[in-house]
Amino acid sequence: MSLKGFIIRRTIYIVPVMLGITLMNFTLINISPGDPVIVRLGLIHCDNDECYNAAYNREAIEMGLLNNDMYTVPWFNRYISFVDDLLHFDLGKSWYYTQAGEGIPIAKIIGERAIYTVVLNILSFIFSLLLATAIGVVSATRQNSFWDRSLTVAMLLGYSMPLFWLAKLLMLLSFELFNFTGVANKDAFKKPLFLNPNFYKYLILPTLALTLGGLVFMARLVRSQLLEILRQDYITTAKAKGLDNRAVIYKHAFRNGLLPIVTIIGNSLPGLLAGSVMIESVFGWPGLGTVFLEGALFRDYPMMMATNTIFPLLFLIARLLTDITYVFIDPRIRY
């Protein structure tokens, strides 16, 4: 099968997988306890039961939970409506984020907040990849040395730390050293954003926390993969021919060890977005992570479904891109 045929087939497979994922998530969200209408009514002031009941029915109809005849809309009908909107690239309207009594379109919210999460995740991913590669190569080429043992202990400690706790430790350390907690305020997000020095100031700690959380596993993988390859016969042969040690590592060993590393990198991209949910909540960063977390806390079903649709879709796309990358790394691979 050609690479083009493989891409077409894998792209088609994404459709039924996403349908299954959205159906499962929609079912679980709707059978979970709690009444999202009551949460929304917290934004409305009523003095008596009649006002409250009228407001409840009005909001339930607006949210699509009741029809105009005051009958409950079956969850499967609402799922069909969700899929229909999704096919028209419409994520619906938020139940929690409202304006003039009407829900704000989720696509608009994501469009406004995405820039903050994209910048945070791209910077963290680049730094994680560069540091993980450097640490992994140093540890593998100097096995059992002081540097290797020190880096191994540091990575194990980092791997055992929950991401939110690591963020809190960085916040505490920054406060002790610089009297700066890193919790963002409105001055950090004044437009134009990229010309605002406060934006970069408040970006430092979230980026550092997400970088440290992401590099540990990748560094361990680079180390273990290089150690395995450095024991291969062709590496011994290359050294016996008198090749420079740097050429042996980067031209022969490192390239042959890229396949599992690329796999982990591809799978970690959606994971960075998931990790940014915790980081953004700790540092008050107004990205998608904060929006998605508030959607879950306030039972914003459309926002929760948007979250549970975007994350799996990103993961499937990342896996597809990873498989395509294999061909360029190792020409022996054919689809």
RODO-2510 file (C-alpha; in nm, 4 decimals, decimal comma):
residues 335
     n   res          X          Y          Z
     1     m     0,0000     0,0000     0,0000
     2     s     0,1279     0,3466    -0,0873
     3     l     0,1762     0,6172     0,1728
     4     k    -0,1113     0,8133     0,0181
     5     g    -0,3451     0,5150     0,0496
     6     f    -0,2347     0,4624     0,4085
     7     i    -0,3101     0,8242     0,4983
     8     i    -0,6550     0,8061     0,3358
     9     r    -0,7393     0,4806     0,5151
    10     r    -0,6238     0,6062     0,8535
    11     t    -0,8116     0,9340     0,8077
    12     i    -1,1316     0,7424     0,7320
    13     y    -1,0791     0,5285     1,0451
    14     i    -1,0815     0,8443     1,2557
    15     v    -1,4525     0,9005     1,1803
    16     p    -1,5997     0,5840     1,3451
    17     v    -1,3516     0,6084     1,6325
    18     m    -1,4581     0,9656     1,7051
    19     l    -1,8261     0,8679     1,6835
    20     g    -1,7703     0,5959     1,9431
    21     i    -1,5763     0,8315     2,1686
    22     t    -1,8333     1,1106     2,1499
    23     l    -2,1224     0,8676     2,2108
    24     m    -1,9536     0,7237     2,5190
    25     n    -1,8616     1,0655     2,6567
    26     f    -2,2058     1,2124     2,5869
    27     t    -2,3699     0,9195     2,7664
    28     l    -2,1426     0,9393     3,0714
    29     i    -2,1809     1,3160     3,1012
    30     n    -2,5599     1,3005     3,0829
    31     i    -2,6033     1,0172     3,3352
    32     s    -2,3747     1,1794     3,5896
    33     p    -2,5531     1,3263     3,8942
    34     g    -2,6382     1,6936     3,9190
    35     d    -2,8596     1,9453     3,7447
    36     p    -2,6794     2,1906     3,5146
    37     v    -2,9879     2,4146     3,5023
    38     i    -2,9547     2,4877     3,8742
    39     v    -2,5925     2,5902     3,8210
    40     r    -2,7000     2,8312     3,5508
    41     l    -2,9791     2,9693     3,7680
    42     g    -2,7144     3,0827     4,0121
    43     l    -2,6554     3,3704     3,7703
    44     i    -3,0216     3,4775     3,7900
    45     h    -3,1894     3,6584     4,0796
    46     c    -3,5428     3,5432     4,1748
    47     d    -3,7553     3,6555     4,4707
    48     n    -4,0217     3,3807     4,4726
    49     d    -4,0950     3,0248     4,3560
    50     e    -4,3001     3,1364     4,0579
    51     c    -4,0129     3,3439     3,9258
    52     y    -3,7709     3,0591     3,9948
    53     n    -3,9853     2,7982     3,8139
    54     a    -4,0351     3,0239     3,5150
    55     a    -3,6628     3,0961     3,5004
    56     y    -3,5833     2,7243     3,5365
    57     n    -3,8103     2,6288     3,2453
    58     r    -3,6840     2,9147     3,0302
    59     e    -3,3206     2,8225     3,0852
    60     a    -3,3860     2,4490     3,0356
    61     i    -3,5487     2,5243     2,6997
    62     e    -3,2590     2,7531     2,6073
    63     m    -3,0124     2,4748     2,6971
    64     g    -3,2058     2,2179     2,4943
    65     l    -3,2986     1,9993     2,7925
    66     l    -3,6738     2,0721     2,7565
    67     n    -3,8810     2,1255     2,4457
    68     n    -4,1435     2,3968     2,4092
    69     d    -4,4094     2,1587     2,5455
    70     m    -4,2088     2,1218     2,8680
    71     y    -4,1154     1,7602     2,7972
    72     t    -3,7643     1,6357     2,8611
    73     v    -3,5665     1,5969     2,5403
    74     p    -3,4232     1,2400     2,5279
    75     w    -3,0464     1,2310     2,5581
    76     f    -3,0070     1,0381     2,2329
    77     n    -3,1952     1,3076     2,0421
    78     r    -2,9622     1,5627     2,1896
    79     y    -2,6649     1,3470     2,0868
    80     i    -2,7899     1,3347     1,7266
    81     s    -2,8251     1,7124     1,7375
    82     f    -2,4693     1,7409     1,8767
    83     v    -2,3270     1,5222     1,5967
    84     d    -2,5190     1,7221     1,3353
    85     d    -2,3748     2,0468     1,4719
    86     l    -2,0297     1,8883     1,4835
    87     l    -2,0498     1,7902     1,1175
    88     h    -2,1217     2,1570     1,0452
    89     f    -1,8156     2,2540     1,2548
    90     d    -2,0379     2,3982     1,5259
    91     l    -1,9469     2,3133     1,8864
    92     g    -2,2653     2,4721     2,0220
    93     k    -2,3099     2,7395     2,2856
    94     s    -2,1765     2,7416     2,6383
    95     w    -2,4179     2,7020     2,9271
    96     y    -2,1932     2,8810     3,1748
    97     y    -2,0326     3,1566     2,9677
    98     t    -2,3224     3,3819     2,8760
    99     q    -2,3721     3,7290     2,7341
   100     a    -2,7025     3,9191     2,7481
   101     g    -2,8719     3,6043     2,8791
   102     e    -2,7524     3,3877     2,5878
   103     g    -2,4734     3,1346     2,5756
   104     i    -2,1539     3,2385     2,3996
   105     p    -2,0545     3,0104     2,1075
   106     i    -1,7879     2,7659     2,2227
   107     a    -1,5922     2,8117     1,8995
   108     k    -1,5636     3,1832     1,9822
   109     i    -1,4428     3,1096     2,3360
   110     i    -1,1847     2,8612     2,2082
   111     g    -1,0726     3,1037     1,9388
   112     e    -1,0135     3,3790     2,1961
   113     r    -0,8386     3,1577     2,4518
   114     a    -0,6443     2,9243     2,2214
   115     i    -0,3555     3,1665     2,1677
   116     y    -0,2588     3,1511     2,5363
   117     t    -0,2543     2,7714     2,5467
   118     v    -0,0822     2,7360     2,2089
   119     v     0,2034     2,9683     2,3080
   120     l     0,2440     2,7955     2,6447
   121     n     0,2427     2,4447     2,4958
   122     i     0,4688     2,5173     2,1988
   123     l     0,7357     2,6752     2,4165
   124     s     0,7114     2,3956     2,6732
   125     f     0,7312     2,1265     2,4064
   126     i     1,0391     2,2783     2,2394
   127     f     1,2234     2,3211     2,5688
   128     s     1,1208     1,9725     2,6869
   129     l     1,2429     1,8113     2,3662
   130     l     1,5761     1,9930     2,3620
   131     l     1,6494     1,9331     2,7312
   132     a     1,5321     1,5719     2,7209
   133     t     1,7568     1,4976     2,4232
   134     a     2,0590     1,6591     2,5871
   135     i     2,0001     1,4881     2,9229
   136     g     1,9345     1,1499     2,7614
   137     v     2,2500     1,1637     2,5470
   138     v     2,4699     1,2712     2,8397
   139     s     2,3296     0,9976     3,0653
   140     a     2,3654     0,7260     2,7993
   141     t     2,7177     0,8153     2,6883
   142     r     2,8409     0,8512     3,0467
   143     q     2,6619     0,5567     3,2019
   144     n     2,7131     0,5103     3,5778
   145     s     2,9101     0,8333     3,6011
   146     f     2,8361     1,1039     3,8563
   147     w     2,6366     1,2967     3,5953
   148     d     2,4349     0,9914     3,4975
   149     r     2,3467     0,9019     3,8555
   150     s     2,2637     1,2618     3,9464
   151     l     2,0410     1,3099     3,6431
   152     t     1,8712     0,9750     3,7050
   153     v     1,7861     1,0685     4,0641
   154     a     1,6626     1,4127     3,9554
   155     m     1,4445     1,2607     3,6828
   156     l     1,2971     1,0031     3,9210
   157     l     1,2106     1,2775     4,1673
   158     g     1,0542     1,4847     3,8908
   159     y     0,8573     1,1875     3,7576
   160     s     0,7119     1,1147     4,1015
   161     m     0,5886     1,4712     4,1544
   162     p     0,2304     1,5613     4,0567
   163     l     0,2350     1,8446     3,8066
   164     f     0,0271     2,0804     4,0206
   165     w     0,2600     2,0238     4,3175
   166     l     0,5651     2,0956     4,1021
   167     a     0,3973     2,4184     3,9936
   168     k     0,3331     2,5122     4,3575
   169     l     0,6982     2,4436     4,4476
   170     l     0,8166     2,6669     4,1635
   171     m     0,5744     2,9354     4,2762
   172     l     0,7059     2,9156     4,6336
   173     l     1,0706     2,9198     4,5196
   174     s     1,0086     3,2177     4,2937
   175     f     0,8375     3,4057     4,5757
   176     e     1,1275     3,3411     4,8137
   177     l     1,3921     3,4459     4,5598
   178     f     1,2203     3,7210     4,3598
   179     n     0,9033     3,8039     4,5559
   180     f     0,7087     3,6932     4,2469
   181     t     0,4446     3,4206     4,2571
   182     g     0,3777     3,4072     3,8828
   183     v    -0,0010     3,4241     3,9244
   184     a    -0,1161     3,6204     3,6201
   185     n    -0,3172     3,9409     3,6414
   186     k    -0,4948     4,1513     3,3817
   187     d    -0,1793     4,3525     3,3040
   188     a    -0,0293     4,0412     3,1431
   189     f    -0,2944     4,0206     2,8720
   190     k    -0,3233     4,3751     2,7426
   191     k    -0,3237     4,4006     2,3645
   192     p    -0,1151     4,3890     2,1518
   193     l    -0,0254     4,0706     2,3356
   194     f     0,3182     3,9962     2,1896
   195     l     0,4380     4,3506     2,2468
   196     n     0,3386     4,3408     2,6117
   197     p     0,6452     4,2685     2,8331
   198     n     0,4206     4,1575     3,1209
   199     f     0,2911     3,8727     2,9034
   200     y     0,6389     3,7214     2,8823
   201     k     0,7007     3,7890     3,2501
   202     y     0,3993     3,5847     3,3582
   203     l     0,4699     3,3202     3,0943
   204     i     0,7990     3,2131     3,2561
   205     l     0,6773     3,0023     3,5489
   206     p     0,3933     2,8181     3,3675
   207     t     0,6329     2,7333     3,0835
   208     l     0,8985     2,6144     3,3264
   209     a     0,6522     2,3968     3,5184
   210     l     0,5094     2,2373     3,2037
   211     t     0,8601     2,1875     3,0623
   212     l     0,9855     2,0079     3,3720
   213     g     0,6737     1,7933     3,3792
   214     g     0,7181     1,6868     3,0165
   215     l     1,0912     1,6302     2,9828
   216     v     1,1376     1,3625     3,2499
   217     f     0,9790     1,0725     3,0649
   218     m     1,1283     1,1726     2,7298
   219     a     1,4771     1,1985     2,8820
   220     r     1,4474     0,8508     3,0347
   221     l     1,3333     0,7140     2,7008
   222     v     1,6229     0,8737     2,5090
   223     r     1,8687     0,7318     2,7625
   224     s     1,7328     0,3775     2,7591
   225     q     1,7047     0,3693     2,3798
   226     l     2,0595     0,4963     2,3260
   227     l     2,2011     0,2510     2,5805
   228     e     2,0410    -0,0361     2,3916
   229     i     2,1702     0,0850     2,0548
   230     l     2,5234     0,1572     2,1790
   231     r     2,5547    -0,2139     2,2590
   232     q     2,4768    -0,3179     1,8999
   233     d     2,7451    -0,4750     1,6806
   234     y     2,7347    -0,2061     1,4135
   235     i     2,8194     0,0586     1,6733
   236     t     3,1206    -0,1471     1,7829
   237     t     3,2205    -0,1806     1,4173
   238     a     3,1908     0,1948     1,3612
   239     k     3,4142     0,2621     1,6598
   240     a     3,6638     0,0008     1,5403
   241     k     3,6894     0,1824     1,2066
   242     g     3,8155     0,4847     1,3950
   243     l     3,5083     0,7058     1,3620
   244     d     3,4855     0,9994     1,5962
   245     n     3,2751     0,9266     1,9057
   246     r     3,0464     1,2212     1,8265
   247     a     2,9846     1,0883     1,4752
   248     v     2,9075     0,7419     1,6114
   249     i     2,6512     0,8794     1,8564
   250     y     2,4716     1,1349     1,6407
   251     k     2,5076     0,9823     1,2917
   252     h     2,4526     0,6162     1,3731
   253     a     2,3136     0,5593     1,7220
   254     f     2,0834     0,8578     1,7687
   255     r     1,9128     0,8336     1,4301
   256     n     1,8384     0,4623     1,4746
   257     g     1,6895     0,5354     1,8148
   258     l     1,4464     0,7967     1,6901
   259     l     1,1494     0,5708     1,6109
   260     p     1,0325     0,5042     1,9693
   261     i     1,1247     0,8603     2,0628
   262     v     0,9057     0,9999     1,7833
   263     t     0,6232     0,7736     1,9037
   264     i     0,6393     0,9152     2,2549
   265     i     0,6729     1,2708     2,1262
   266     g     0,3662     1,2305     1,9060
   267     n     0,1637     1,0888     2,1939
   268     s     0,2835     1,3555     2,4354
   269     l     0,1522     1,6515     2,2345
   270     p    -0,2127     1,6033     2,3401
   271     g    -0,0835     1,5190     2,6869
   272     l     0,0782     1,8606     2,7120
   273     l    -0,2605     2,0198     2,6489
   274     a    -0,4121     1,8033     2,9217
   275     g    -0,1280     1,8939     3,1571
   276     s    -0,1789     2,2621     3,0882
   277     v    -0,5235     2,2319     3,2507
   278     m    -0,3541     2,1980     3,5900
   279     i    -0,0784     2,4479     3,5173
   280     e    -0,3209     2,7134     3,3937
   281     s    -0,5448     2,6684     3,6974
   282     v    -0,2483     2,7116     3,9354
   283     f    -0,1092     3,0228     3,7674
   284     g    -0,4411     3,1775     3,6601
   285     w    -0,3453     3,1483     3,2936
   286     p    -0,6593     3,2204     3,0863
   287     g    -0,6098     2,9481     2,8263
   288     l    -0,8185     2,6534     2,7155
   289     g    -0,7220     2,4541     3,0229
   290     t    -0,8919     2,7068     3,2506
   291     v    -1,2012     2,7160     3,0294
   292     f    -1,2297     2,3360     3,0169
   293     l    -1,1808     2,3032     3,3927
   294     e    -1,4540     2,5584     3,4627
   295     g    -1,6774     2,3752     3,2160
   296     a    -1,6426     2,0574     3,4221
   297     l    -1,6870     2,2351     3,7566
   298     f    -2,0003     2,4206     3,6476
   299     r    -2,1504     2,1297     3,4518
   300     d    -2,1301     2,3054     3,1194
   301     y    -2,2194     2,0013     2,9061
   302     p    -2,1428     2,1591     2,5647
   303     m    -1,8028     2,2760     2,6892
   304     m    -1,7312     1,9335     2,8391
   305     m    -1,8217     1,7674     2,5093
   306     a    -1,5979     2,0113     2,3227
   307     t    -1,3125     1,9137     2,5566
   308     n    -1,3782     1,5430     2,5163
   309     t    -1,3938     1,5814     2,1396
   310     i    -1,0867     1,7980     2,0881
   311     f    -0,8494     1,5926     2,3066
   312     p    -0,9160     1,2539     2,1378
   313     l    -0,9100     1,4142     1,7929
   314     l    -0,5711     1,5699     1,8652
   315     f    -0,4442     1,2335     1,9894
   316     l    -0,5611     1,0523     1,6739
   317     i    -0,4109     1,3186     1,4480
   318     a    -0,0839     1,3034     1,6429
   319     r    -0,0720     0,9242     1,5998
   320     l    -0,1302     0,9596     1,2252
   321     l     0,1456     1,2204     1,1920
   322     t     0,3757     0,9990     1,3989
   323     d     0,3229     0,7025     1,1669
   324     i     0,3890     0,9216     0,8639
   325     t     0,7091     1,0518     1,0233
   326     y     0,8408     0,6959     1,0528
   327     v     0,8823     0,6802     0,6738
   328     f     1,1098     0,9834     0,6690
   329     i     1,3200     0,8609     0,9619
   330     d     1,3606     0,5023     0,8438
   331     p     1,3330     0,4521     0,4629
   332     r     1,2961     0,0760     0,5179
   333     i     0,9428     0,1254     0,6500
   334     r     0,6692     0,0777     0,3934
   335     y     0,2892     0,0986     0,4246
***
